[in-house]
Amino acid sequence: MLATILLACGEPSTWGVTGGTGGSSGLLSPMVARGIAAAIVSAGIIVLAAIVALSRRNDPIPTPVPAGATLSPDGYYWWDGRGWRPVR
């Protein structure tokens, strides 16, 4: 079966069109290339959505340190009587 294709420069070209497998001149078939491209785009969208979700996350406001509370030696935690809580 022959198909006539009009090239970008305007000259018609006749190519033989065959069915079946094994006619690809590239490294990957077009279907595999599209699948890989779709997977890369999908992964990019997922990463972007995760970045947006994490950047909008609200960190809980820490409990203010009461006067006279016992601070840890490094000063990053204070003792509330049951456990250590972060200062910030």
C-alpha positions as CSV (number, residue, x, y, z in Angstrom):
1,M,0.0,0.0,0.0
2,L,1.4,3.4,-0.9
3,A,0.6,6.7,0.7
4,T,1.4,10.1,-0.7
5,I,2.6,12.6,1.9
6,L,3.0,16.3,1.3
7,L,6.3,17.4,2.9
8,A,6.8,20.7,4.7
9,C,8.6,22.2,1.6
10,G,5.5,21.4,-0.5
11,E,6.9,18.5,-2.6
12,P,4.9,15.3,-2.6
13,S,6.7,12.2,-1.6
14,T,5.5,8.6,-2.0
15,W,6.5,6.2,0.8
16,G,5.7,2.6,1.1
17,V,3.5,1.9,4.2
18,T,3.5,-1.6,5.6
19,G,1.7,-3.0,8.6
20,G,3.2,-5.1,11.3
21,T,6.3,-4.7,13.5
22,G,9.9,-4.1,12.8
23,G,9.6,-1.1,10.5
24,S,10.9,1.4,13.0
25,S,14.1,3.2,12.2
26,G,14.5,4.8,15.6
27,L,15.7,3.4,18.9
28,L,12.2,3.2,20.4
29,S,8.8,2.7,18.8
30,P,6.6,5.8,18.9
31,M,4.2,4.1,21.4
32,V,7.1,3.4,23.8
33,A,8.4,6.9,23.4
34,R,5.0,8.4,24.2
35,G,4.6,6.2,27.2
36,I,8.0,7.3,28.6
37,A,7.2,10.9,27.9
38,A,3.8,10.5,29.7
39,A,5.5,8.9,32.7
40,I,8.0,11.7,32.9
41,V,5.3,14.4,32.7
42,S,3.2,12.5,35.3
43,A,6.1,12.2,37.7
44,G,6.8,16.0,37.3
45,I,3.2,16.8,38.1
46,I,3.3,14.6,41.2
47,V,6.5,16.2,42.4
48,L,5.1,19.7,41.8
49,A,1.9,18.8,43.7
50,A,3.9,17.5,46.6
51,I,6.1,20.6,46.8
52,V,3.0,22.8,46.7
53,A,1.3,20.7,49.4
54,L,4.3,20.7,51.7
55,S,4.9,24.4,51.3
56,R,1.3,25.2,52.3
57,R,1.4,23.0,55.4
58,N,0.9,24.9,58.6
59,D,3.3,24.0,61.3
60,P,1.6,23.9,64.7
61,I,2.3,26.8,67.0
62,P,4.6,25.6,69.8
63,T,3.4,26.0,73.4
64,P,5.1,29.1,75.0
65,V,7.7,28.3,77.6
66,P,6.4,29.1,81.0
67,A,8.5,31.1,83.4
68,G,10.8,29.0,85.5
69,A,10.5,25.9,83.2
70,T,13.4,23.5,83.1
71,L,15.3,23.9,79.8
72,S,17.4,21.2,78.2
73,P,21.2,21.8,78.2
74,D,21.1,22.7,74.5
75,G,18.2,25.1,75.1
76,Y,16.0,23.7,72.4
77,Y,13.5,21.9,74.7
78,W,11.7,22.5,77.9
79,W,10.2,20.0,80.4
80,D,6.4,20.2,80.9
81,G,6.3,17.6,83.7
82,R,5.5,14.7,81.3
83,G,7.8,15.2,78.4
84,W,10.2,17.4,76.5
85,R,8.6,20.1,74.3
86,P,10.4,22.1,71.6
87,V,11.1,25.8,72.4
88,R,10.3,26.8,68.8
